[in-house]
Amino acid sequence: DVISELSSIGLQPEEEVLTKKGYRLDALVEINGKKIGVEVDGPFHFLGRKPTGSTLLKHRQVTNLEQIPIVSVPYWEWNEQRRDSNKKQQYLRSLLSQYN
């Protein structure tokens, strides 16, 4: 669902990308020549609404070792968009806007 909405906003996401250091990213998109990792983080990535240590470590290591910033799509925020494709696309644009 996230992947298809990334495509709908004009990006060409690569799915299930294996990085050079061995991390797997849900998606990789390119914005203005910069690779951005997109992680669709489900319930097991959180304790309550706070990311688990392993999730934080992965995001930090990919950002620092691979030079690929990570954008997280928390499951509850995605679910709040319901079935409205326009809302989902606007949500993704908002998350990625810092790279435009």
All heavy atoms as an XYZ file, in Angstrom:
816
protein
N       0.825     -1.201      0.000
C       0.000      0.000      0.000
C       0.866      1.260      0.000
O       0.650      2.158     -0.792
C      -0.938     -0.045      1.198
C      -2.102      0.923      1.083
O      -2.554      1.182     -0.042
O      -2.556      1.401      2.126
N       1.873      1.304      0.891
C       2.776      2.459      0.938
C       3.548      2.556     -0.379
O       3.686      3.643     -0.948
C       3.740      2.378      2.140
C       4.787      3.481      2.088
C       2.962      2.463      3.454
N       4.005      1.416     -0.875
C       4.783      1.397     -2.116
C       3.953      1.939     -3.278
O       4.425      2.757     -4.073
C       5.283     -0.029     -2.434
C       6.122     -0.588     -1.288
C       6.050     -0.051     -3.750
C       7.359      0.166     -0.946
N       2.714      1.485     -3.381
C       1.867      1.949     -4.488
C       1.575      3.445     -4.376
O       1.513      4.151     -5.384
C       0.577      1.133     -4.582
O      -0.212      1.310     -3.439
N       1.420      3.935     -3.162
C       1.175      5.373     -2.983
C       2.436      6.184     -3.279
O       2.347      7.301     -3.794
C       0.647      5.675     -1.580
C      -0.704      5.058     -1.270
C      -1.857      5.515     -2.151
O      -1.715      6.510     -2.913
O      -2.921      4.875     -2.086
N       3.624      5.642     -2.986
C       4.863      6.322     -3.370
C       4.935      6.445     -4.890
O       5.316      7.488     -5.421
C       6.084      5.556     -2.844
C       6.364      5.660     -1.354
C       7.402      4.630     -0.926
C       6.806      7.057     -0.960
N       4.530      5.387     -5.577
C       4.498      5.426     -7.045
C       3.489      6.451     -7.537
O       3.750      7.173     -8.505
C       4.148      4.045     -7.607
O       5.165      3.121     -7.309
N       2.363      6.542     -6.846
C       1.302      7.470     -7.251
C       1.715      8.934     -7.150
O       1.162      9.774     -7.845
C       0.041      7.244     -6.411
O      -0.513      5.991     -6.705
N       2.680      9.227     -6.270
C       3.123     10.621     -6.155
C       4.333     10.894     -7.049
O       5.007     11.907     -6.907
C       3.382     11.046     -4.692
C       4.504     10.237     -4.048
C       2.104     10.979     -3.874
C       4.919     10.738     -2.667
N       4.611      9.966     -7.958
C       5.636     10.205     -8.961
C       7.019      9.682     -8.636
O       7.964      9.950     -9.371
N       7.143      8.964     -7.533
C       8.436      8.377     -7.199
C       8.503      6.973     -7.786
O       7.480      6.398     -8.142
C       8.622      8.346     -5.678
C       8.610      9.719     -5.012
C       8.632      9.577     -3.503
C       9.782     10.557     -5.481
N       9.701      6.441     -7.883
C       9.888      5.087     -8.397
C      10.559      4.255     -7.313
O      11.780      4.051     -7.336
C      10.721      5.109     -9.671
C      10.049      5.880    -10.781
C      10.943      6.062    -11.986
O      12.157      6.051    -11.892
N      10.318      6.236    -13.135
N       9.777      3.784     -6.334
C      10.385      3.063     -5.210
C      10.958      1.712     -5.627
O      10.370      0.988     -6.411
C       9.214      2.882     -4.244
C       7.993      2.964     -5.091
C       8.326      3.879     -6.222
N      12.147      1.442     -5.097
C      12.719      0.106     -5.191
C      12.279     -0.604     -3.913
O      12.446     -0.072     -2.821
C      14.244      0.168     -5.217
C      14.841      0.868     -6.408
C      16.352      0.967     -6.260
O      17.010     -0.079     -6.096
O      16.851      2.099     -6.286
N      11.749     -1.805     -4.039
C      11.248     -2.535     -2.871
C      12.283     -3.492     -2.315
O      13.086     -4.050     -3.058
C       9.999     -3.331     -3.248
C       8.806     -2.473     -3.577
C       7.589     -3.320     -3.859
O       7.105     -3.993     -2.931
O       7.127     -3.306     -5.010
N      12.238     -3.683     -0.986
C      13.079     -4.666     -0.302
C      14.536     -4.574     -0.744
O      15.132     -5.530     -1.220
C      12.537     -6.073     -0.522
C      11.173     -6.323      0.101
C      11.178     -6.192      1.623
O      12.161     -6.633      2.270
O      10.207     -5.647      2.164
N      15.114     -3.396     -0.539
C      16.488     -3.131     -0.967
C      17.460     -3.600      0.103
O      17.296     -3.307      1.287
C      16.674     -1.616     -1.230
C      18.115     -1.279     -1.533
C      15.747     -1.163     -2.335
N      18.477     -4.338     -0.322
C      19.550     -4.768      0.571
C      20.691     -3.765      0.436
O      21.233     -3.567     -0.665
C      20.017     -6.174      0.202
C      21.044     -6.806      1.133
C      20.453     -6.988      2.531
C      21.510     -8.137      0.573
N      21.057     -3.121      1.551
C      22.123     -2.121      1.508
C      23.492     -2.803      1.499
O      23.608     -4.006      1.753
C      22.039     -1.169      2.718
O      22.380     -1.898      3.898
C      20.662     -0.533      2.850
N      24.520     -2.030      1.242
C      25.889     -2.566      1.204
C      26.309     -3.169      2.544
O      27.092     -4.097      2.580
C      26.869     -1.463      0.805
C      26.705     -1.014     -0.628
C      27.649      0.124     -0.952
C      27.375      0.615     -2.366
N      28.122      1.818     -2.682
N      25.785     -2.622      3.637
C      26.138     -3.118      4.968
C      25.218     -4.241      5.441
O      25.337     -4.717      6.561
C      26.107     -1.974      5.995
C      27.013     -0.827      5.680
C      28.458     -1.141      5.942
C      29.292      0.110      5.714
N      30.690     -0.165      5.654
N      24.263     -4.653      4.595
C      23.433     -5.807      4.920
C      22.086     -5.502      5.540
O      21.401     -6.413      5.997
N      21.693     -4.250      5.558
C      20.359     -3.913      6.069
C      19.344     -3.995      4.938
O      19.638     -3.648      3.805
C      20.341     -2.498      6.658
C      21.023     -2.412      7.995
C      22.319     -1.928      8.099
C      20.373     -2.820      9.151
C      22.956     -1.855      9.330
C      20.998     -2.750     10.384
C      22.286     -2.272     10.468
O      22.907     -2.205     11.679
N      18.161     -4.437      5.269
C      17.084     -4.500      4.285
C      16.114     -3.352      4.570
O      15.642     -3.193      5.689
C      16.359     -5.843      4.355
C      15.340     -5.976      3.227
C      14.932     -7.397      2.954
N      16.000     -8.309      2.643
C      16.575     -8.462      1.442
N      16.185     -7.715      0.426
N      17.526     -9.353      1.252
N      15.847     -2.560      3.525
C      14.914     -1.435      3.626
C      13.635     -1.785      2.885
O      13.680     -2.407      1.821
C      15.528     -0.177      3.017
C      16.857      0.283      3.609
C      17.380      1.501      2.853
C      16.710      0.592      5.080
N      12.502     -1.361      3.431
C      11.217     -1.631      2.775
C      11.168     -0.988      1.393
O      10.662     -1.573      0.449
C      10.053     -1.135      3.630
C       9.915     -1.925      4.926
O      10.226     -3.132      4.923
O       9.496     -1.338      5.933
N      11.699      0.225      1.307
C      11.711      0.919      0.009
C      12.853      1.921     -0.007
O      13.291      2.416      1.035
C      10.387      1.629     -0.236
N      13.305      2.199     -1.218
C      14.310      3.215     -1.440
C      13.794      4.098     -2.569
O      13.390      3.592     -3.621
C      15.638      2.562     -1.826
C      16.873      3.437     -1.822
C      17.190      3.915     -0.401
C      18.069      2.658     -2.373
N      13.753      5.409     -2.321
C      13.312      6.360     -3.339
C      14.424      7.379     -3.552
O      15.297      7.545     -2.697
C      11.994      7.078     -2.946
C      10.849      6.091     -2.819
C      12.144      7.877     -1.667
N      14.374      8.040     -4.680
C      15.347      9.083     -4.965
C      14.607     10.397     -5.128
O      13.639     10.490     -5.884
C      16.132      8.753     -6.227
C      17.277      9.694     -6.460
C      18.195      9.251     -7.583
O      18.466      8.043     -7.703
O      18.624     10.140     -8.339
N      15.074     11.404     -4.380
C      14.490     12.742     -4.448
C      15.628     13.725     -4.646
O      16.554     13.778     -3.831
C      13.701     13.076     -3.155
C      12.563     12.084     -2.955
C      13.179     14.505     -3.203
C      11.811     12.248     -1.651
N      15.566     14.467     -5.735
C      16.612     15.442     -6.063
C      18.006     14.815     -6.015
O      18.951     15.400     -5.484
C      16.533     16.649     -5.130
C      15.272     17.438     -5.330
O      14.741     17.522     -6.428
N      14.764     18.027     -4.261
N      18.129     13.596     -6.529
C      19.416     12.923     -6.597
C      19.873     12.272     -5.312
O      20.962     11.713     -5.253
N      19.060     12.337     -4.260
C      19.426     11.754     -2.958
C      18.568     10.537     -2.679
O      17.354     10.576     -2.809
C      19.223     12.791     -1.860
C      19.503     12.282     -0.471
C      20.452     13.185      0.247
C      20.751     12.714      1.645
N      21.963     11.942      1.729
N      19.218      9.434     -2.292
C      18.507      8.209     -1.920
C      17.939      8.363     -0.509
O      18.640      8.790      0.410
C      19.448      7.008     -1.949
C      20.057      6.746     -3.298
C      19.156      5.890     -4.127
C      19.865      5.488     -5.422
N      19.010      4.770     -6.314
N      16.657      8.012     -0.358
C      15.958      8.078      0.929
C      15.350      6.707      1.198
O      14.647      6.157      0.347
C      14.816      9.130      0.907
C      15.286     10.474      0.349
C      14.172      9.267      2.280
C      16.350     11.163      1.132
N      15.619      6.160      2.374
C      15.016      4.896      2.768
C      13.649      5.128      3.384
O      13.459      6.085      4.142
N      12.708      4.275      3.045
C      11.362      4.353      3.621
C      11.105      3.040      4.351
O      11.163      1.970      3.751
C      10.286      4.586      2.534
C       8.895      4.622      3.164
C      10.563      5.872      1.763
N      10.858      3.135      5.642
C      10.574      1.973      6.464
C       9.121      2.030      6.918
O       8.686      3.017      7.508
C      11.486      1.945      7.693
C      12.905      1.527      7.401
C      12.995      0.042      7.093
O      12.978     -0.755      8.021
O      13.067     -0.301      5.892
N       8.373      0.984      6.603
C       6.985      0.857      7.038
C       7.040      0.083      8.349
O       7.237     -1.131      8.355
C       6.136      0.128      5.978
C       4.688      0.060      6.424
C       6.261      0.816      4.624
N       6.935      0.818      9.455
C       7.160      0.227     10.772
C       5.854     -0.197     11.431
O       5.024      0.635     11.795
C       7.924      1.211     11.659
C       9.368      1.396     11.198
O       9.942      0.430     10.648
O       9.930      2.483     11.395
N       5.691     -1.503     11.560
C       4.506     -2.089     12.181
C       4.616     -2.145     13.692
O       5.588     -1.639     14.286
N       3.649     -2.783     14.351
C       3.570     -2.803     15.814
C       4.807     -3.357     16.513
O       5.137     -2.925     17.616
C       2.358     -3.689     16.097
C       1.570     -3.710     14.847
C       2.522     -3.462     13.730
N       5.504     -4.302     15.899
C       6.658     -4.905     16.561
C       7.879     -3.985     16.571
O       8.881     -4.298     17.196
C       7.008     -6.257     15.924
C       5.953     -7.290     16.156
C       5.143     -7.714     15.119
C       5.723     -7.802     17.421
C       4.152     -8.653     15.335
C       4.739     -8.738     17.656
C       3.950     -9.167     16.615
N       7.782     -2.853     15.900
C       8.864     -1.871     15.902
C       8.696     -0.847     17.025
O       9.520      0.066     17.127
C       8.926     -1.135     14.554
C       9.375     -1.999     13.432
N      10.693     -2.147     13.083
C       8.679     -2.784     12.583
C      10.790     -2.979     12.058
N       9.575     -3.376     11.731
N       7.646     -1.010     17.833
C       7.343     -0.015     18.857
C       7.000     -0.665     20.196
O       6.462     -1.769     20.245
C       6.138      0.846     18.424
C       6.392      1.637     17.182
C       6.048      1.131     15.939
C       6.986      2.891     17.255
C       6.301      1.847     14.778
C       7.239      3.617     16.094
C       6.893      3.099     14.859
N       7.306      0.070     21.253
C       6.805     -0.221     22.592
C       5.880      0.939     22.908
O       6.338      2.052     23.147
C       7.937     -0.306     23.615
C       8.919     -1.459     23.431
C      10.095     -1.318     24.381
C       8.206     -2.782     23.643
N       4.595      0.684     22.838
C       3.632      1.783     22.888
C       3.771      2.559     21.589
O       3.621      1.999     20.513
N       4.115      3.822     21.698
C       4.329      4.647     20.504
C       5.801      5.045     20.352
O       6.133      5.915     19.565
C       3.454      5.904     20.568
C       1.960      5.614     20.521
C       1.501      5.472     19.090
N       0.152      4.960     18.969
C      -0.896      5.692     18.605
N      -0.762      6.964     18.365
N      -2.080      5.123     18.480
N       6.670      4.400     21.126
C       8.106      4.697     21.045
C       8.818      3.569     20.310
O       8.575      2.397     20.581
C       8.696      4.868     22.443
C       8.108      6.052     23.188
C       8.984      6.441     24.352
C       8.376      7.571     25.122
N       8.582      8.859     24.551
N       9.715      3.921     19.372
C      10.440      2.881     18.632
C      11.290      2.018     19.566
O      11.841      2.523     20.556
C      11.335      3.672     17.679
C      10.823      5.064     17.682
C      10.087      5.261     18.959
N      11.390      0.742     19.235
C      12.245     -0.162     20.015
C      13.709      0.210     19.780
O      14.053      0.888     18.806
C      12.033     -1.628     19.610
O      12.411     -1.774     18.236
C      10.603     -2.078     19.828
N      14.568     -0.290     20.650
C      15.999     -0.044     20.508
C      16.541     -0.555     19.187
O      17.358      0.108     18.538
N      16.096     -1.730     18.764
C      16.604     -2.291     17.506
C      16.159     -1.466     16.299
O      16.910     -1.306     15.339
C      16.189     -3.756     17.349
O      14.789     -3.882     17.328
N      14.953     -0.920     16.369
C      14.475     -0.063     15.285
C      15.287      1.227     15.225
O      15.729      1.651     14.150
C      12.976      0.247     15.455
O      12.252     -0.983     15.366
C      12.456      1.222     14.418
N      15.520      1.833     16.382
C      16.332      3.058     16.430
C      17.749      2.799     15.941
O      18.315      3.600     15.191
C      16.370      3.610     17.857
C      15.086      4.236     18.385
C      15.227      4.559     19.862
C      14.724      5.473     17.594
N      18.323      1.658     16.354
C      19.682      1.318     15.950
C      19.776      1.149     14.434
O      20.692      1.679     13.796
C      20.144      0.040     16.656
C      21.556     -0.432     16.328
C      22.588      0.602     16.766
C      21.822     -1.776     16.993
N      18.833      0.433     13.850
C      18.838      0.239     12.398
C      18.760      1.579     11.681
O      19.544      1.856     10.770
C      17.678     -0.648     11.968
C      17.584     -0.824     10.465
C      16.387     -1.653     10.064
C      16.280     -1.809      8.561
N      15.104     -2.582      8.167
N      17.818      2.416     12.078
C      17.658      3.723     11.427
C      18.944      4.549     11.562
O      19.402      5.152     10.591
C      16.484      4.476     12.022
C      15.156      3.869     11.714
N      13.974      4.513     12.004
C      14.787      2.685     11.158
C      12.948      3.751     11.625
N      13.438      2.640     11.120
N      19.533      4.540     12.751
C      20.750      5.316     13.003
C      21.919      4.781     12.178
O      22.672      5.537     11.566
C      21.079      5.276     14.497
C      22.127      6.277     14.913
C      22.343      6.314     16.426
N      21.088      6.447     17.143
C      20.709      5.650     18.163
N      21.479      4.680     18.576
N      19.557      5.835     18.753
N      22.079      3.452     12.148
C      23.208      2.878     11.421
C      23.070      3.065      9.911
O      24.048      3.359      9.240
C      23.388      1.410     11.785
C      23.954      1.258     13.181
C      24.313     -0.166     13.524
O      23.688     -1.106     13.066
N      25.318     -0.314     14.357
N      21.877      2.881      9.390
C      21.697      3.091      7.946
C      21.973      4.551      7.594
O      22.652      4.845      6.608
C      20.280      2.658      7.493
C      20.004      3.094      6.065
C      20.115      1.145      7.619
N      21.488      5.459      8.414
C      21.709      6.890      8.167
C      23.191      7.233      8.239
O      23.719      7.917      7.354
C      20.911      7.744      9.171
O      19.520      7.472      8.984
C      21.159      9.223      8.980
N      23.881      6.739      9.267
C      25.279      7.133      9.478
C      26.280      6.311      8.671
O      27.260      6.865      8.179
C      25.629      7.064     10.968
C      24.880      8.116     11.764
O      24.677      9.225     11.294
N      24.459      7.772     12.959
N      26.075      5.017      8.548
C      27.039      4.166      7.848
C      26.812      4.111      6.343
O      27.746      3.969      5.573
C      27.009      2.739      8.415
C      27.377      2.588      9.892
C      27.203      1.145     10.333
C      28.797      3.057     10.134
N      25.557      4.187      5.953
C      25.213      4.067      4.530
C      24.953      5.426      3.875
O      24.801      5.505      2.667
C      23.954      3.206      4.364
C      23.993      1.869      5.055
C      24.468      0.753      4.164
O      24.852      1.020      3.010
O      24.465     -0.386      4.618
N      24.842      6.454      4.701
C      24.510      7.798      4.207
C      23.149      7.812      3.512
O      22.944      8.537      2.542
C      25.605      8.326      3.266
C      26.994      8.322      3.879
C      27.082      9.093      5.178
O      26.659     10.228      5.251
N      27.613      8.475      6.219
N      22.221      6.991      4.034
C      20.852      6.952      3.517
C      19.918      7.365      4.651
O      19.730      6.604      5.601
C      20.468      5.532      3.035
C      21.400      5.064      1.927
C      19.013      5.507      2.566
C      21.210      3.598      1.543
N      19.367      8.570      4.589
C      18.408      8.955      5.630
C      17.178      8.056      5.573
O      16.785      7.585      4.502
C      18.057     10.402      5.301
C      18.610     10.685      3.957
C      19.554      9.603      3.586
N      16.584      7.818      6.727
C      15.417      6.949      6.841
C      14.190      7.766      7.209
O      14.231      8.582      8.122
C      15.636      5.868      7.924
C      16.814      4.975      7.558
C      14.377      5.049      8.160
C      16.596      4.119      6.333
N      13.108      7.503      6.500
C      11.800      8.063      6.832
C      10.952      6.895      7.324
O      10.815      5.889      6.627
C      11.154      8.734      5.597
C       9.720      9.128      5.895
C      11.960      9.943      5.168
N      10.432      7.031      8.525
C       9.603      5.977      9.117
C       8.127      6.280      8.902
O       7.687      7.415      9.081
C       9.882      5.887     10.622
O       9.011      4.962     11.238
N       7.389      5.246      8.511
C       5.934      5.336      8.383
C       5.342      4.459      9.488
O       5.180      3.255      9.310
C       5.455      4.856      6.988
C       3.934      4.954      6.886
C       6.128      5.642      5.875
N       5.059      5.047     10.666
C       4.484      4.254     11.754
C       3.086      3.750     11.387
O       2.289      4.487     10.794
C       4.408      5.234     12.924
C       5.325      6.359     12.565
C       5.307      6.425     11.069
N       2.823      2.521     11.752
C       1.562      1.880     11.363
C       0.338      2.672     11.786
O      -0.643      2.753     11.040
C       1.489      0.441     11.909
C       1.302      0.357     13.394
C       0.039      0.180     13.942
C       2.384      0.453     14.270
C      -0.142      0.112     15.319
C       2.218      0.377     15.629
C       0.955      0.205     16.156
O       0.777      0.131     17.510
N       0.309      3.258     12.967
C      -0.902      3.955     13.420
C      -1.133      5.234     12.624
O      -2.269      5.596     12.372
C      -0.877      4.223     14.929
C       0.103      5.262     15.361
C      -0.087      6.614     15.406
C       1.455      5.032     15.772
N       1.057      7.242     15.822
C       2.018      6.291     16.066
C       2.236      3.899     15.934
C       3.328      6.445     16.504
C       3.538      4.049     16.369
C       4.065      5.308     16.650
N      -0.040      5.898     12.223
C      -0.210      7.105     11.408
C      -0.736      6.738     10.021
O      -1.588      7.433      9.476
C       1.103      7.880     11.298
C       1.500      8.534     12.603
C       2.773      9.360     12.489
O       3.330      9.499     11.378
O       3.212      9.872     13.536
N      -0.221      5.631      9.465
C      -0.696      5.180      8.155
C      -2.166      4.786      8.245
O      -2.969      5.130      7.388
C       0.161      4.028      7.652
C      -0.144      3.648      6.249
C      -0.763      2.512      5.831
C       0.132      4.401      5.071
N      -0.885      2.508      4.470
C      -0.339      3.662      3.974
C       0.736      5.637      4.830
C      -0.227      4.107      2.664
C       0.846      6.069      3.530
C       0.368      5.317      2.466
N      -2.517      4.066      9.301
C      -3.905      3.619      9.472
C      -4.873      4.788      9.642
O      -6.043      4.679      9.267
C      -4.025      2.666     10.661
C      -3.347      1.333     10.410
O      -3.037      0.981      9.275
N      -3.105      0.592     11.474
N      -4.394      5.896     10.190
C      -5.253      7.073     10.357
C      -5.688      7.660      9.013
O      -6.689      8.369      8.945
C      -4.525      8.155     11.162
C      -4.401      7.845     12.629
C      -3.519      8.833     13.374
O      -3.026      9.807     12.765
O      -3.305      8.614     14.584
N      -4.953      7.344      7.964
C      -5.295      7.872      6.639
C      -6.474      7.104      6.026
O      -6.972      7.468      4.978
C      -4.083      7.808      5.701
C      -2.808      8.397      6.260
C      -2.965      9.761      6.899
O      -3.550     10.669      6.332
N      -2.431      9.904      8.109
N      -6.837      6.015      6.691
C      -7.949      5.151      6.256
C      -7.739      4.677      4.821
O      -6.650      4.345      4.431
C      -9.275      5.856      6.426
C      -9.418      6.472      7.822
C     -10.687      6.155      8.482
N     -10.801      6.867      9.738
C     -10.492      6.336     10.914
N     -10.067      5.114     10.997
N     -10.640      7.046     12.005
N      -8.781      4.666      4.055
C      -8.684      4.195      2.669
C      -8.632      5.341      1.673
O      -8.872      5.148      0.493
C      -9.872      3.286      2.353
C      -9.842      2.018      3.151
C     -10.954      1.120      2.774
N     -10.851     -0.104      3.551
C     -11.604     -1.143      3.376
N     -12.546     -1.131      2.454
N     -11.445     -2.213      4.117
N      -8.312      6.507      2.160
C      -8.294      7.699      1.320
C      -6.924      7.861      0.668
O      -5.950      8.277      1.311
C      -8.640      8.924      2.173
C      -8.825     10.186      1.363
O      -8.161     10.332      0.319
O      -9.617     11.040      1.793
N      -6.840      7.533     -0.603
C      -5.574      7.585     -1.332
C      -4.988      8.996     -1.333
O      -3.779      9.170     -1.215
C      -5.788      7.083     -2.762
O      -4.562      6.921     -3.407
N      -5.824     10.013     -1.462
C      -5.332     11.394     -1.453
C      -4.676     11.743     -0.125
O      -3.627     12.397     -0.093
C      -6.451     12.385     -1.767
C      -6.887     12.318     -3.215
O      -6.091     12.028     -4.099
N      -8.161     12.572     -3.458
N      -5.286     11.302      0.989
C      -4.705     11.557      2.309
C      -3.375     10.828      2.458
O      -2.414     11.364      3.013
C      -5.653     11.095      3.426
C      -6.774     12.047      3.724
C      -7.560     11.548      4.928
C      -8.644     12.506      5.309
N      -9.387     12.041      6.493
N      -3.316      9.593      1.972
C      -2.079      8.817      2.059
C      -0.970      9.485      1.265
O       0.169      9.595      1.728
C      -2.310      7.389      1.543
C      -3.166      6.565      2.473
C      -3.413      5.192      1.882
C      -4.245      4.344      2.845
N      -4.489      3.004      2.316
N      -1.305      9.966      0.081
C      -0.302     10.634     -0.741
C       0.168     11.930     -0.102
O       1.365     12.237     -0.089
C      -0.865     10.879     -2.143
C      -1.052      9.600     -2.924
C      -1.788      9.805     -4.229
O      -1.826     10.904     -4.776
N      -2.379      8.741     -4.743
N      -0.752     12.687      0.463
C      -0.382     13.930      1.146
C       0.482     13.630      2.368
O       1.462     14.343      2.638
C      -1.632     14.717      1.553
C      -1.331     16.062      2.177
C      -0.480     16.944      1.285
O      -0.667     17.011      0.076
N       0.494     17.603      1.872
N       0.159     12.576      3.094
C       0.943     12.163      4.258
C       2.384     11.843      3.828
O       3.345     12.304      4.453
C       0.283     10.953      4.916
C       1.111     10.327      6.000
C       1.199     10.916      7.264
C       1.806      9.143      5.780
C       1.975     10.348      8.256
C       2.569      8.561      6.769
C       2.653      9.170      8.008
O       3.428      8.601      8.994
N       2.544     11.073      2.761
C       3.885     10.717      2.277
C       4.635     11.952      1.782
O       5.832     12.113      2.058
C       3.793      9.663      1.175
C       3.348      8.277      1.645
C       3.085      7.368      0.454
C       4.374      7.653      2.586
N       3.945     12.826      1.074
C       4.592     14.071      0.623
C       5.098     14.872      1.819
O       6.197     15.434      1.780
C       3.611     14.922     -0.184
C       3.419     14.465     -1.598
C       2.602     15.499     -2.396
N       2.212     14.941     -3.659
C       1.011     14.417     -3.920
N       0.071     14.406     -2.989
N       0.745     13.921     -5.106
N       4.291     14.908      2.871
C       4.671     15.640      4.075
C       5.920     15.025      4.719
O       6.852     15.742      5.101
C       3.500     15.642      5.058
O       3.881     16.218      6.275
N       5.958     13.693      4.827
C       7.118     13.016      5.422
C       8.389     13.266      4.605
O       9.473     13.414      5.161
C       6.883     11.505      5.497
C       5.971     10.971      6.583
C       5.868      9.459      6.467
C       6.467     11.346      7.960
N       8.238     13.296      3.293
C       9.387     13.409      2.409
C       9.742     14.851      2.047
O      10.750     15.094      1.389
C       9.133     12.597      1.136
C       9.013     11.086      1.358
C       8.416     10.412      0.131
C      10.353     10.478      1.713
N       8.925     15.804      2.488
C       9.092     17.205      2.063
C      10.449     17.792      2.452
O      10.949     18.679      1.764
C       7.971     18.069      2.626
O       8.055     18.133      4.030
N      11.052     17.302      3.494
C      12.348     17.842      3.923
C      13.461     17.561      2.905
O      14.525     18.148      2.974
C      12.720     17.288      5.288
C      12.898     15.779      5.298
C      13.070     15.231      6.705
O      13.819     15.807      7.489
N      12.378     14.167      7.021
N      13.200     16.674      1.955
C      14.210     16.310      0.950
C      13.945     16.961     -0.401
O      14.671     16.718     -1.350
C      14.287     14.791      0.810
C      14.610     14.137      2.123
C      13.628     13.505      2.868
C      15.891     14.225      2.660
C      13.930     12.953      4.105
C      16.192     13.673      3.891
C      15.206     13.032      4.604
O      15.492     12.493      5.821
N      12.907     17.791     -0.502
C      12.604     18.491     -1.766
C      13.409     19.755     -1.885
O      13.795     20.383     -0.994
C      11.111     18.825     -1.869
C      10.302     17.578     -2.169
O      10.790     16.628     -2.750
N       9.056     17.600     -1.751
